[in-house]
């Protein structure tokens, strides 16, 4: 027994050492796809934390903005991913993500075998479920890892990541997720991250709409807006929407409502996420009466031409409706 022990511990040392050096050393080269409002800051944070980042975005403005933060520009997805250990993407829609990964010039066809692929876009859970088996067949590791925290969270590296996929692949992604965010959760198999993200955003849309409606009602009845908000924040209706994101201008100085509803989470993105969540709920035959009303209400805001404003602009729509009825 005494002779066996050192061999076992040497083996243990070798395995541990190899694992450690694998994630710390091998995963230095990152390809980043989608350098928009979110991706631009996320790629910059990876550079700050010592990763070598090559980025691709069809927008030359996005590419040159990222270059100022140390991101090397590539001329195509294939060129960006060919030497990468890890690919991170944050893209606008289901179809763009499917094309970027599964298209003939896409990630799966051109990434090195053994690469870790992390998609942080908000898309339908069916998208990662489609990509995961094809990526695995090509010798890659794929996780969906959508984010919460908005553009400020991307800038300050305080995002929350909710991931779906194999646990070992999620563990491998940890150094990158930590470089771009403050929290990360493994939610289950491929697509589970998107389910968590869409549930979160539907609840955020519903509570935002409900806060706007009840603040409007109380103010209309003659209450001081600040008094009403103080009551809500110290009572059973308290939520993120009342505490951090009050839709009534001037009550929470850091909320988008206090800067003309600019620089927040755009109403059009809320509509997109509610539509994705509604599709998911329909497939699961899960009733979403409140989610359905919220989807319609935010759609009305968009059709009135305010899709570019923060989603808390819904308060202005409700105010307007009441004023018109006077
Ligand atoms: P954005 O429109 O600012 O950025 C998307 C970028 O992707 C653009 O620069 C676009 O040119 C680029 N792009 C389009 N096709 C591409 C391709 N084939 N390859 C590489 N790049 C491509 O959008 P955003 O606000 O950064 O949001 C991106 C994703 O993140 C969306 O899925 C959104 O729902 C999600 N999200 C956004 C926020 C937010 O607050 N903005 C918060 C959480 C999640």
Boltz pocket constraint, residues with backbone or C-beta under 6 A from the ligand:
constraints:
  - pocket:
      binder: B
      contacts: [[A, 33], [A, 34], [A, 35], [A, 36], [A, 37], [A, 38], [A, 39], [A, 56], [A, 57], [A, 58], [A, 59], [A, 62], [A, 77], [A, 90], [A, 91], [A, 92], [A, 93], [A, 96], [A, 100], [A, 120], [A, 121], [A, 122], [A, 123], [A, 147], [A, 148], [A, 149], [A, 150], [A, 151], [A, 264], [A, 265], [A, 266], [A, 269]]
      max_distance: 6.0
